[in-house]
């Protein structure tokens, strides 16, 4: 895919949370090297909680609450511009995400797409 080598930006308001240099595209997920920006410290623990809940069994309700907070605090921008819908995980120097130009489909239970991962 044509995504490898692209740089995607993560922002908190006008501040840079960091950038992701894409080095793997495994549809629908993109992943790459995460370089923290000045605003990362403000959301570091939020991403740690999000990932821990995503990897835990039977924690989807708590994960959704935490991920809603992630979405309130950060935005993702592709090389082509802002991304309206995304699911982003950051751990150390790695980040992986999926995105859509439209809201993700709900599953049959009315919950948003499961968080998944690499």
PASEBA-1860 file (N, C-alpha, C; in nm, 3 decimals):
! residues 118
1> XXXXXXXX> 0.084/-0.118/0.000/0.000/0.000/0.000/0.088/0.123/0.000 ~ 0.030/0.234/-0.038/0.104/0.357/-0.052/0.123/0.435/0.077 ~ 0.094/0.379/0.192/0.102/0.453/0.318/0.242/0.453/0.379 ~ 0.321/0.351/0.350/0.453/0.339/0.410/0.536/0.462/0.373 ~ 0.597/0.522/0.475/0.678/0.642/0.457/0.603/0.771/0.487 ~ 0.470/0.763/0.497/0.392/0.882/0.531/0.411/0.917/0.679 ~ 0.391/1.044/0.710/0.396/1.091/0.848/0.258/1.144/0.884 ~ 0.198/1.085/0.987/0.068/1.126/1.039/0.093/1.199/1.171
9> XXXXXXXX> 0.012/1.301/1.198/0.029/1.385/1.316/-0.082/1.360/1.418 ~ -0.046/1.365/1.545/-0.142/1.357/1.655/-0.132/1.490/1.730 ~ -0.248/1.554/1.750/-0.250/1.686/1.814/-0.343/1.689/1.934 ~ -0.313/1.777/2.025/-0.401/1.811/2.137/-0.421/1.961/2.126 ~ -0.535/2.000/2.068/-0.554/2.141/2.037/-0.452/2.183/1.933 ~ -0.380/2.289/1.961/-0.277/2.338/1.870/-0.139/2.279/1.898 ~ -0.129/2.193/1.999/0.000/2.137/2.039/0.020/1.998/1.979 ~ 0.144/1.967/1.949/0.179/1.836/1.893/0.192/1.732/2.004
17> XXXXXXXX> 0.112/1.625/1.993/0.128/1.509/2.080/0.241/1.424/2.025 ~ 0.252/1.421/1.892/0.359/1.345/1.829/0.329/1.317/1.684 ~ 0.420/1.243/1.624/0.401/1.204/1.485/0.429/1.055/1.469 ~ 0.366/0.998/1.369/0.379/0.855/1.341/0.435/0.840/1.200 ~ 0.553/0.782/1.190/0.613/0.750/1.061/0.569/0.609/1.024 ~ 0.481/0.597/0.926/0.423/0.467/0.890/0.529/0.376/0.831 ~ 0.542/0.256/0.890/0.635/0.157/0.836/0.567/0.022/0.807 ~ 0.436/0.014/0.837/0.363/-0.110/0.808/0.217/-0.077/0.782
25> XXXXXXXX> 0.165/-0.132/0.674/0.025/-0.114/0.639/-0.038/-0.252/0.623 ~ -0.118/-0.291/0.722/-0.187/-0.420/0.722/-0.335/-0.389/0.735 ~ -0.400/-0.360/0.623/-0.538/-0.311/0.620/-0.627/-0.388/0.717 ~ -0.704/-0.319/0.801/-0.728/-0.175/0.802/-0.634/-0.098/0.895 ~ -0.531/-0.163/0.948/-0.441/-0.099/1.044/-0.317/-0.044/0.976 ~ -0.274/0.073/1.022/-0.143/0.128/0.988/-0.063/0.134/1.117 ~ 0.066/0.115/1.109/0.149/0.126/1.228/0.283/0.187/1.192 ~ 0.348/0.241/1.295/0.476/0.302/1.268/0.545/0.351/1.393
33> XXXXXXXX> 0.660/0.414/1.369/0.741/0.469/1.479/0.675/0.597/1.528 ~ 0.650/0.602/1.659/0.591/0.719/1.722/0.701/0.803/1.783 ~ 0.702/0.931/1.748/0.794/1.027/1.808/0.710/1.126/1.887 ~ 0.730/1.127/2.018/0.649/1.213/2.105/0.679/1.360/2.082 ~ 0.573/1.439/2.091/0.585/1.584/2.084/0.567/1.644/2.222 ~ 0.568/1.777/2.230/0.559/1.845/2.360/0.433/1.815/2.439 ~ 0.322/1.785/2.374/0.196/1.763/2.445/0.173/1.616/2.482 ~ 0.269/1.528/2.452/0.247/1.386/2.482/0.236/1.358/2.631
41> XXXXXXXX> 0.316/1.426/2.711/0.310/1.401/2.856/0.170/1.421/2.912 ~ 0.093/1.511/2.853/-0.042/1.540/2.902/-0.139/1.424/2.876 ~ -0.107/1.335/2.781/-0.197/1.224/2.747/-0.132/1.086/2.760 ~ -0.008/1.082/2.802/0.066/0.955/2.812/-0.010/0.852/2.896 ~ -0.053/0.889/3.016/-0.123/0.796/3.105/-0.259/0.755/3.048 ~ -0.324/0.846/2.977/-0.452/0.814/2.913/-0.434/0.704/2.809 ~ -0.331/0.714/2.727/-0.304/0.609/2.629/-0.262/0.478/2.695 ~ -0.190/0.486/2.805/-0.152/0.364/2.878/-0.276/0.294/2.933
49> XXXXXXXX> -0.369/0.369/2.992/-0.494/0.310/3.043/-0.576/0.251/2.929 ~ -0.585/0.325/2.819/-0.663/0.277/2.704/-0.611/0.144/2.656 ~ -0.480/0.131/2.638/-0.423/0.008/2.587/-0.439/-0.107/2.686 ~ -0.419/-0.081/2.814/-0.436/-0.186/2.915/-0.579/-0.239/2.913 ~ -0.676/-0.151/2.901/-0.816/-0.195/2.896/-0.848/-0.267/2.766 ~ -0.788/-0.223/2.655/-0.811/-0.289/2.526/-0.760/-0.432/2.528 ~ -0.655/-0.457/2.605/-0.595/-0.590/2.611/-0.653/-0.678/2.721 ~ -0.738/-0.620/2.805/-0.799/-0.696/2.916/-0.926/-0.765/2.869
57> XXXXXXXX> -0.959/-0.874/2.935/-1.085/-0.943/2.907/-1.199/-0.871/2.978 ~ -1.313/-0.862/2.912/-1.435/-0.809/2.973/-1.423/-0.668/3.028 ~ -1.347/-0.582/2.962/-1.332/-0.443/3.007/-1.382/-0.345/2.901 ~ -1.468/-0.390/2.809/-1.507/-0.305/2.696/-1.580/-0.179/2.741 ~ -1.665/-0.187/2.841/-1.737/-0.067/2.886/-1.639/0.037/2.940 ~ -1.545/-0.009/3.022/-1.443/0.084/3.075/-1.354/0.135/2.963 ~ -1.318/0.045/2.868/-1.236/0.089/2.754/-1.307/0.199/2.676 ~ -1.436/0.181/2.649/-1.510/0.282/2.574/-1.508/0.417/2.644
65> XXXXXXXX> -1.523/0.419/2.776/-1.517/0.544/2.851/-1.381/0.612/2.835 ~ -1.275/0.533/2.849/-1.140/0.589/2.836/-1.114/0.633/2.692 ~ -1.158/0.551/2.596/-1.132/0.590/2.457/-1.212/0.715/2.418 ~ -1.331/0.732/2.473/-1.405/0.856/2.450/-1.323/0.976/2.496 ~ -1.252/0.959/2.607/-1.167/1.068/2.656/-1.048/1.091/2.562 ~ -0.990/0.983/2.509/-0.884/0.998/2.409/-0.935/1.083/2.293 ~ -1.053/1.049/2.243/-1.110/1.120/2.127/-1.141/1.267/2.160 ~ -1.176/1.295/2.286/-1.200/1.435/2.325/-1.070/1.514/2.329
73> XXXXXXXX> -0.962/1.446/2.364/-0.837/1.518/2.386/-0.745/1.527/2.266 ~ -0.750/1.430/2.175/-0.655/1.432/2.063/-0.725/1.423/1.928 ~ -0.654/1.468/1.827/-0.699/1.459/1.687/-0.587/1.396/1.607 ~ -0.625/1.327/1.499/-0.530/1.262/1.409/-0.538/1.330/1.274 ~ -0.421/1.359/1.217/-0.416/1.424/1.086/-0.329/1.343/0.993 ~ -0.385/1.309/0.878/-0.310/1.238/0.774/-0.233/1.340/0.691 ~ -0.149/1.296/0.599/-0.084/1.391/0.510/-0.184/1.471/0.425 ~ -0.307/1.419/0.411/-0.410/1.487/0.333/-0.501/1.576/0.417
81> XXXXXXXX> -0.487/1.572/0.549/-0.569/1.657/0.634/-0.629/1.582/0.751 ~ -0.715/1.648/0.829/-0.775/1.588/0.948/-0.853/1.460/0.917 ~ -0.848/1.367/1.012/-0.918/1.239/1.001/-1.038/1.245/1.095 ~ -1.161/1.231/1.041/-1.279/1.245/1.126/-1.302/1.132/1.225 ~ -1.257/1.013/1.195/-1.281/0.897/1.283/-1.156/0.813/1.287 ~ -1.113/0.773/1.408/-0.992/0.691/1.419/-0.993/0.613/1.549 ~ -0.913/0.509/1.549/-0.890/0.426/1.666/-0.738/0.414/1.678 ~ -0.680/0.477/1.779/-0.535/0.493/1.790/-0.485/0.433/1.920
89> XXXXXXXX> -0.376/0.357/1.910/-0.306/0.303/2.026/-0.161/0.352/2.020 ~ -0.108/0.393/2.134/0.033/0.433/2.142/0.096/0.359/2.258 ~ 0.209/0.295/2.229/0.285/0.225/2.334/0.433/0.245/2.306 ~ 0.499/0.318/2.393/0.641/0.345/2.375/0.666/0.418/2.244 ~ 0.755/0.363/2.164/0.788/0.424/2.035/0.708/0.366/1.920 ~ 0.596/0.300/1.950/0.510/0.243/1.845/0.369/0.299/1.858 ~ 0.307/0.318/1.744/0.166/0.356/1.739/0.101/0.276/1.627 ~ -0.024/0.238/1.647/-0.099/0.172/1.542/-0.241/0.222/1.548
97> XXXXXXXX> -0.302/0.230/1.431/-0.434/0.290/1.423/-0.506/0.246/1.297 ~ -0.636/0.269/1.300/-0.720/0.258/1.181/-0.800/0.386/1.176 ~ -0.845/0.422/1.061/-0.918/0.546/1.046/-1.024/0.532/0.938 ~ -1.112/0.630/0.936/-1.219/0.632/0.837/-1.254/0.778/0.808 ~ -1.299/0.802/0.688/-1.350/0.934/0.652/-1.491/0.953/0.704 ~ -1.551/0.843/0.755/-1.687/0.846/0.810/-1.686/0.769/0.941 ~ -1.785/0.790/1.029/-1.788/0.716/1.155/-1.783/0.565/1.135 ~ -1.714/0.497/1.227/-1.709/0.352/1.223/-1.848/0.295/1.240
105> XXXXXXXX> -1.874/0.179/1.178/-2.003/0.112/1.194/-2.015/0.055/1.334 ~ -2.136/0.062/1.390/-2.164/-0.004/1.517/-2.183/-0.151/1.491 ~ -2.149/-0.236/1.591/-2.179/-0.378/1.576/-2.325/-0.403/1.612 ~ -2.368/-0.525/1.605/-2.509/-0.557/1.626/-2.558/-0.525/1.766 ~ -2.468/-0.512/1.864/-2.508/-0.478/2.000/-2.514/-0.328/2.023 ~ -2.479/-0.250/1.920/-2.480/-0.105/1.935/-2.351/-0.049/1.991 ~ -2.250/-0.136/2.011/-2.121/-0.089/2.060/-2.034/-0.051/1.940 ~ -1.937/0.037/1.964/-1.849/0.072/1.856/-1.753/-0.041/1.828
113> XXXXXX> -1.680/-0.032/1.719/-1.588/-0.138/1.679/-1.493/-0.174/1.794 ~ -1.468/-0.300/1.810/-1.377/-0.346/1.915/-1.239/-0.287/1.892 ~ -1.163/-0.259/1.998/-1.039/-0.189/1.983/-0.930/-0.265/1.908 ~ -0.921/-0.394/1.923/-0.822/-0.470/1.848/-0.681/-0.420/1.867 ~ -0.592/-0.461/1.778/-0.453/-0.418/1.785/-0.371/-0.496/1.687 ~ -0.242/-0.483/1.704/-0.150/-0.552/1.614/-0.158/-0.702/1.635
END
